[in-house]
Structure formats: structure tokens, C-alpha cells
Amino acid sequence: MIAHYFPPGTSSGTMRTVKFAKYLPECNWQPVILTMQPSAHHPQRLDPSLLEEVSPQLKVYRTPVWMLDRSLAKAKKRVLGLFSMAAKESISTVETAAGGERRQRPAALDHIRDWLQFPDDYGGWLLPALWRGYQVMKSERIDLIYSTAPSPVTHMIALILKRWARCPWVADFRDPWECLFPESVYLEGRHPWRQQAEVAMAEKVVRAADLVIANTPRLRTAFRGRFPGLAAGKFVTIPNGFDPEDFRRLPPGTSGTGKFTIAHTGTFFTTLRSPDEVLRAIQDLVNDGKINPAILCVKLVGCGTYTGPSAPYLQVVPRVSHDESLRIVAQSDVLLLLQQSAKYLLQVPAKTYEYIAARKWILAVTPEGATRDIVANLPNGVVVTPDKPEELKSAILKLYRMYLEGQLYPVPWDHDDLNRFSRRQQTHILSSYFDRLVR
């Protein structure tokens, strides 16, 4: 199992690999992990408590990452400091066709750095992982390769190892590989040659993999449309999920503070996922006297920037451990799910499934897409279209009045959803694909 994030490294996709590795032995598969050394991650992306999720019997091979782009960036900074005038001359300017405006064109050093990050920021993991992966393939007598992305470099590693070992390979896409789906592209400004090379690599990965897993039905459909010449059965869906074991020690409850508590956990992205419109809607309701701020608590747990109004009822909590995040979720009344950008049409935030497991009301601000598909069909889901302030205020006010009237609990929930998104059940489905491939 090749994964660039594995405990203590933490991201929204870490738990998918961890839980698959936890339950695969029940299916007669013994996982072996190939991942990066913790030092390759930003310190804020480390959660040592996640190591408790990893069985002592699980074999984990960690490799260094060659951060050549970072070394180059530091060298560039030193050069610019010493030769500022020369550095300015290394940047050419061109006039645009419209209006005679001028823009800066990156120097050659920036192009080199961009290529060193191919296909992503962790491109420097490719060679160390290949060397160690080749050794592991021989020593562990690996029967099948599973790679999960992002980061897409994991699929490049798996592609080469598959050709060396000539064994089946399963490519798991937790998110779309941007370059394959124009509707999902939100990282602009890359060099055209590099973009073309990334598209060629992504196509090679999809064609070479024996099975491609998408984590939403919409993403699976998008893959089939993008590769009409490949067998439809090559593309399957295994959504993200939750581990019921994580919630047995966190029984459903309320905040215990006597306040109507709304919480969001996770990262914000300025133009893609933001709490601003929710905070403005709540502030309007407070100003209009429709919500009593003395019995209101809004918690934003995680990181990222936002420009919404501050208020006494707003609590901003820095990044916390996974266990603490689940505790906050369990002690809230309404859980916010923010997926406002159309760039996320094919994606569902991983937290969605833990929200479902918590059996709380879910208020999702999202357009048409994979997230809306799920939440709109939940008995405890409320969906609002982005940039519809009156619709949003109406939804918040309805939940608030239910709280005042004692109608917020018990929260309706669907037992089938809890089974469908169980990590254990999903792992058994995954293992059935593994069995088929090795046969």
C-alpha cells in the first residue's frame, strides 16, 4: 500500500489507508505500507496520536523525500538578496494583447523548480520510494500493489513497480487528478509543457492500472467518460467512510453547555471552501433579534483563512488531533459542511462520513455535485445553495427553532447509511476486488 500520508502524517485521506490496513487482515490480506518519513510533512500536518491506530504487527517502510525544489527556492532567495539588480533583469516582461498591460514572466529558475515538483509538491519522493519499494517487493513477496492519491506521485511509483514486478495494481483516487478533468482544475498558471506532461502521465496511470477506484459515483462516471475505450468494469466506486469503533467511545450527545452549538472541522480555502457566508447569515439573524447570542456557540476547528465577522459566540479552535475533532463533532448540535466551489463537483469532503456517523444534523452549503447528492438524501441533511443568503438564514433559523422547542433530538438517521459507509464493510469490498485480480 503506497500512501504519501500515513500516521503520524495527517490529512483528510490518512484514515482511508489506516482503516483499510486495519481491516484487511480479516480478509486474509496482510498489508505492507510504503510511505514518507514524518520529517517530509509540515509540523502542523503531524498528529502523533494517530500512531495508536497502527497495529504493532503492521510493517511500515518509511523513506526520505528529496526536496530539491525547496533547496532551489532557498538558493534563489540568497541569489536575489545578493544580486537584486541582476535578478530583476532575469525576469522579462511582455505586453498583453489587450490594453497594453504588462505581466511578469517567471525566470528560468522558476521553471526548473516547477519541473522538480512533477507531478506535485512531493515529486522528490519518486526515486527514494522506487528504490525502497523495489526492495520491499522482493523481500515481502508482494502479490498486489495498491496506491492512493492525492498525492499523484504515489501512482507514478506504483506504475513503475508494477512493471518491475508484473503484479496487479489498484489505483485509488480519493480526489480527481485535476489535469484529467477541466471542471476540477483550481491550480492555474502552470507551464504548458509541464501541464501536457502531467496529462500524459495521468492517462498512462489510468490505462496501466488493473482497477481504478473512485470515491464518488460522479468521479467514476467522469472517468468512464474520459476513457470511453476502457472497460466499464475497470472503474468502481468505494466512498470514504468512518470506523464505528471510533464512535463507540463517543456516544451521541450535546455540548452540555446549554447552547445551540454549530461546528465545522477541517481546512478552509479562500475561494473554494469558506465559512464567511454562514457567519454573515448568523450575524444578520442575531442583529435582527431572531437568534439569542447568549445561547449560541459557533466553533471553527482546523485552519485556513476567512473574512467573516467576529463575535462573542464564535470560537476559533486551531488544528486538533483526530480524536479531539471527533469529540467536538459529538458534542455539537449542527455540523457545517462547506463545499461551495463548483471545482469540487466530483468530490465529497472526508469529514462528511464522520458527520453521518455522529448522527447530528448536517447543514451543507454546496451547489449541484457529489456532496449535495449525499447530504440531500440523508434524513438529517439540510442543503443550501451557495450565495443564497435568505435561503441560508431560513435553514439556520429553522434548526435554531427546533433546538428551542426540543425537536432537534432525536436526530433521524438511516441504518443503511451507517452500514454502507462503514470502513470494515468497505474493506471487505476492497478485498473482494483484490481476490479477483490475483485470481
C-alpha positions in Angstrom: 0.0 0.0 0.0 1.7 3.2 -1.2 0.4 6.3 0.6 2.3 9.6 1.0 0.3 10.4 4.2 0.3 7.8 6.9 0.5 8.3 10.7 1.8 10.4 12.2 1.2 12.4 9.0 -2.3 13.6 8.8 -4.6 14.8 6.0 -8.2 14.3 5.1 -7.2 11.0 3.4 -5.0 9.5 6.0 -7.7 7.5 7.7 -8.8 5.8 4.5 -5.4 4.0 4.2 -5.2 3.4 8.0 -8.6 1.7 8.2 -8.1 -0.4 5.1 -4.8 -1.6 6.6 -6.6 -2.2 9.9 -9.3 -4.5 8.5 -7.6 -6.2 5.5 -6.1 -9.0 7.7 -9.7 -10.0 8.4 -9.9 -10.8 4.7 -6.7 -12.8 4.6 -4.6 -9.9 3.2 -1.5 -8.7 5.0 -0.8 -5.1 4.2 2.7 -3.6 3.9 2.9 0.2 3.9 5.3 2.3 1.8 5.2 5.9 2.9 7.3 9.0 3.6 9.3 9.9 6.7 7.4 12.2 9.0 10.0 14.9 8.5 8.7 15.4 5.0 5.5 16.8 6.3 4.9 20.2 7.7 4.9 20.1 11.5 1.2 21.2 11.6 0.4 18.1 9.5 1.6 15.7 12.2 -0.7 14.0 14.7 1.3 11.5 16.9 -2.0 10.2 18.4 -2.8 8.6 15.1 0.0 6.1 15.7 -2.3 4.4 18.1 -4.4 3.4 15.1 -1.5 1.5 13.6 -1.1 -2.2 14.7 2.4 -3.1 16.0 2.3 -6.1 13.6 1.9 -3.8 10.6 5.0 -3.4 8.5 5.6 0.2 7.6 8.6 1.3 5.4 9.4 5.0 5.5 11.6 6.7 3.0 13.1 10.2 2.8 11.9 12.8 0.3 14.4 14.8 -1.8 13.1 18.3 -1.5 15.2 19.7 -4.4 12.7 22.4 -5.1 12.9 23.7 -1.6 16.7 23.8 -1.8 16.4 25.6 -5.1 14.0 28.1 -3.6 16.4 28.9 -0.8 19.3 29.3 -3.3 17.1 31.6 -5.3 16.4 33.7 -2.3 20.1 34.1 -1.5 20.9 35.0 -5.1 18.1 37.6 -5.1 19.4 39.1 -1.9 23.0 39.4 -3.2 22.3 40.4 -6.8 18.9 42.1 -6.7 19.5 44.1 -9.9 20.7 41.0 -11.8 17.7 39.1 -10.6 15.3 41.7 -11.9 16.9 41.5 -15.3 16.3 37.7 -15.3 12.6 38.4 -15.4 11.3 39.5 -18.8 8.1 41.5 -19.3 5.7 41.2 -22.2 2.8 43.3 -23.2 -0.6 41.6 -23.4 -2.8 41.9 -26.4 -5.4 43.9 -24.6 -4.9 47.2 -23.0 -1.1 47.2 -23.1 -0.9 45.8 -19.6 2.3 44.2 -18.5 2.8 41.0 -16.7 5.9 39.3 -15.3 7.1 36.0 -16.8 8.9 33.7 -14.4 12.6 33.3 -14.7 14.2 30.0 -15.8 14.9 29.1 -12.2 11.1 29.0 -11.5 10.5 26.7 -14.5 13.2 24.3 -13.2 11.6 24.4 -9.7 8.2 23.7 -11.3 9.5 20.6 -13.1 11.2 19.4 -9.9 7.7 19.3 -8.4 6.4 17.0 -11.1 3.7 15.8 -10.8 3.1 17.6 -7.5 5.0 19.0 -4.5 6.2 15.6 -3.5 7.8 14.7 -6.7 11.1 14.3 -4.8 9.6 11.1 -3.2 9.7 9.3 -6.5 13.3 7.9 -6.6 13.7 7.1 -2.9 10.3 5.3 -2.9 11.2 3.4 -6.0 14.5 2.2 -4.6 12.9 1.1 -1.3 9.7 -0.2 -3.0 11.8 -2.5 -5.2 13.5 -3.9 -2.2 10.2 -4.4 -0.4 8.6 -6.1 -3.4 11.3 -8.7 -3.3 11.7 -9.2 0.4 7.9 -9.3 1.2 6.9 -11.2 -1.9 4.1 -8.8 -2.7 1.1 -10.1 -4.6 -0.6 -6.9 -5.3 0.1 -3.1 -5.3 -2.4 -0.5 -4.0 -1.7 3.2 -4.4 -3.8 6.1 -3.1 -3.8 9.7 -4.2 -3.5 12.6 -3.7 -0.5 12.8 -3.9 -0.4 11.6 -7.6 3.3 10.7 -7.3 2.1 7.6 -5.5 0.5 6.4 -8.7 3.7 7.0 -10.6 5.6 4.9 -8.1 3.1 2.1 -8.4 3.2 2.2 -12.2 6.9 1.6 -12.3 6.8 -1.0 -9.5 4.0 -2.9 -11.3 6.2 -3.1 -14.5 9.1 -4.4 -12.5 7.1 -7.0 -10.5 4.4 -7.8 -13.1 1.7 -8.0 -10.5 -1.8 -6.5 -10.3 -2.2 -2.8 -9.4 -5.2 -0.9 -7.9 -5.1 2.9 -8.2 -7.3 4.6 -5.7 -8.4 8.2 -6.4 -9.6 9.9 -3.3 -9.9 13.1 -5.4 -9.8 13.7 -9.1 -6.4 14.1 -10.8 -7.0 17.7 -11.8 -5.4 17.7 -15.2 -7.8 14.9 -16.4 -10.9 16.9 -15.6 -11.1 20.5 -16.6 -14.1 21.1 -14.4 -11.9 20.3 -11.3 -8.9 22.5 -12.1 -8.2 25.1 -9.4 -4.4 25.3 -9.6 -3.7 27.7 -12.5 -0.6 29.1 -14.1 1.5 26.0 -14.7 3.9 25.9 -17.7 2.0 24.4 -20.8 4.7 21.8 -21.4 4.5 20.7 -17.8 0.7 20.6 -18.0 0.9 18.4 -21.1 3.4 16.1 -19.4 1.1 15.7 -16.4 -1.9 14.9 -18.6 0.2 12.2 -20.5 1.3 10.7 -17.2 -2.2 10.7 -15.7 -3.6 9.0 -18.8 -0.8 6.4 -18.6 -1.6 5.7 -15.0 -5.3 5.1 -15.7 -4.6 2.9 -18.6 -2.0 0.8 -16.9 -3.8 0.2 -13.6 -5.8 -3.1 -13.4 -8.5 -1.4 -11.3 -9.3 2.3 -10.8 -11.3 3.2 -7.6 -13.2 6.5 -7.5 -14.5 7.7 -4.1 -17.8 9.1 -5.5 -20.2 7.8 -8.2 -19.8 11.1 -10.1 -16.0 10.7 -10.3 -16.4 7.1 -11.6 -18.8 8.4 -14.3 -16.2 11.1 -15.1 -13.5 8.5 -15.5 -15.7 6.4 -17.8 -16.4 9.5 -19.9 -12.8 10.5 -20.1 -11.7 7.0 -21.1 -14.5 5.5 -23.2 -12.3 2.9 -24.8 -11.5 1.2 -21.5 -13.8 -1.5 -20.0 -16.5 0.0 -17.8 -15.8 -2.7 -15.2 -12.3 -1.2 -14.7 -13.8 1.7 -12.8 -15.5 1.1 -9.4 -16.7 3.2 -6.5 -15.7 2.9 -2.9 -16.6 6.0 -1.0 -14.9 7.4 2.0 -16.3 6.3 5.3 -16.0 6.0 9.1 -15.0 3.4 11.6 -17.8 2.7 14.1 -15.1 1.8 16.6 -14.1 5.5 16.7 -17.6 6.5 17.8 -18.3 3.8 20.4 -16.3 5.8 23.0 -18.1 9.0 21.9 -21.8 8.4 22.4 -24.1 10.9 20.7 -24.9 13.9 23.0 -25.0 17.6 23.1 -22.4 20.2 24.1 -23.5 20.1 27.7 -23.3 23.9 27.8 -26.9 24.7 27.2 -26.1 26.4 24.0 -27.1 25.8 20.4 -23.7 24.6 19.0 -22.8 24.7 15.3 -19.4 23.3 14.4 -17.1 22.9 11.4 -14.0 20.8 11.4 -11.3 20.9 8.7 -9.5 23.3 6.5 -10.8 26.4 4.7 -9.7 27.6 1.2 -10.3 31.2 0.4 -12.2 30.9 -2.9 -13.2 27.2 -2.6 -14.5 26.5 0.9 -15.2 29.3 3.3 -17.4 30.0 6.4 -17.9 33.6 5.5 -21.5 33.4 4.2 -22.6 31.3 7.1 -21.0 33.7 9.6 -22.7 36.7 7.9 -26.1 34.9 7.9 -25.8 34.1 11.6 -24.8 37.7 12.4 -27.8 39.0 10.5 -30.1 36.7 12.4 -28.6 37.9 15.7 -28.8 41.6 14.7 -32.5 41.1 13.8 -33.2 39.6 17.2 -34.1 36.2 15.7 -31.3 34.3 17.5 -30.2 34.9 21.1 -26.4 35.1 21.0 -26.3 34.2 24.7 -27.3 30.6 23.9 -25.3 30.3 20.6 -21.9 28.8 20.0 -20.2 28.6 16.6 -17.0 26.5 16.5 -14.5 26.6 13.6 -12.0 23.8 14.2 -8.9 23.5 12.0 -7.1 26.0 9.9 -7.4 28.4 6.9 -8.4 32.0 6.4 -11.8 33.6 6.4 -13.1 37.2 6.5 -16.5 36.7 8.2 -17.4 38.8 11.2 -16.0 38.0 14.7 -18.4 37.7 17.6 -18.5 36.6 21.3 -20.3 33.4 20.3 -17.6 32.4 17.7 -14.8 30.1 18.8 -11.8 29.5 16.6 -10.0 26.3 17.5 -6.6 25.6 16.0 -5.9 22.2 14.4 -6.5 19.4 16.9 -6.0 15.6 17.0 -8.4 13.3 15.2 -9.8 12.1 18.4 -10.4 15.6 19.7 -12.0 16.5 16.4 -14.5 13.6 16.8 -15.2 14.7 20.4 -16.1 18.2 19.2 -18.3 16.8 16.5 -20.1 14.5 19.0 -20.8 17.5 21.3 -22.3 19.7 18.7 -25.9 20.1 17.6 -25.4 21.1 13.9 -22.4 20.2 11.7 -21.4 22.5 8.9 -20.3 21.1 5.6 -18.9 23.8 3.3 -18.2 22.8 -0.3 -19.1 26.0 -2.2 -16.9 25.8 -5.3 -18.1 24.1 -8.5 -14.5 22.9 -8.8 -15.5 20.3 -6.2 -18.3 18.9 -8.3 -16.8 15.4 -8.2 -15.6 15.4 -4.6 -17.1 14.8 -1.1 -15.2 16.0 2.0 -14.0 13.1 4.0 -15.5 14.6 7.2 -19.0 14.1 5.7 -19.0 10.4 6.6 -17.9 11.1 10.2 -20.6 13.7 10.4 -23.1 10.9 9.3 -21.7 8.6 12.0 -22.1 11.2 14.7 -25.9 11.2 14.0 -26.2 15.0 14.1 -28.0 17.5 11.8 -25.8 18.4 8.8 -26.1 21.8 7.2 -24.4 21.7 3.8 -23.7 24.8 1.7 -22.9 23.3 -1.7 -24.1 23.5 -5.4 -25.1 20.5 -7.5 -22.4 17.9 -7.2 -21.3 14.8 -5.3 -21.6 16.4 -1.9 -25.2 17.5 -2.5 -26.0 14.0 -3.8 -25.2 12.5 -0.5 -26.5 15.1 2.0 -29.8 15.8 0.2 -30.7 12.1 0.6 -29.9 12.0 4.3 -32.9 12.2 6.8 -30.7 14.6 8.9 -29.3 16.6 6.0 -30.2 20.2 5.1 -28.7 21.6 1.8 -28.4 25.2 0.8 -27.2 26.6 -2.5 -24.2 29.0 -2.1 -24.8 32.7 -2.4 -28.4 32.4 -1.4 -28.4 34.4 1.9 -32.1 34.3 2.6 -32.2 30.5 1.9 -29.3 30.0 4.3 -30.8 32.2 7.0 -34.1 30.3 6.8 -32.3 26.9 7.2 -30.3 28.1 10.2 -33.4 29.7 11.8 -35.4 26.5 11.3 -32.7 24.4 13.1 -32.4 27.0 15.9 -36.2 26.9 16.5 -36.1 23.2 16.6 -33.5 23.5 19.3 -35.6 25.9 21.3 -38.7 23.7 21.0 -36.8 20.5 21.9 -37.3 19.0 18.5 -33.7 18.8 17.4 -33.3 15.4 19.1 -33.6 12.5 18.5 -31.9 13.1 15.1 -33.3 10.9 12.3 -30.8 8.6 10.7 -30.7 5.8 8.2 -29.3 2.5 9.4 -28.4 1.5 5.8 -26.2 4.6 5.5 -24.2 3.6 8.6 -23.6 0.1 7.1 -22.8 1.4 3.6 -20.1 3.8 4.9 -18.6 1.5 7.5 -14.8 1.2 7.0 -14.9 -2.5 7.8 -17.6 -3.2 5.2 -15.8 -1.1 2.6 -12.5 -3.0 3.3 -14.3 -6.3 2.7 -15.5 -4.9 -0.7 -11.9 -3.8 -1.5 -10.5 -7.2 -0.6 -13.0 -8.8 -3.0 -11.5 -6.8 -5.8 -8.0 -7.8 -4.7 -9.1 -11.5 -4.7 -10.5 -11.2 -8.2 -7.3 -9.6 -9.5 -4.9 -12.1 -8.1 -7.0 -14.9 -9.4 
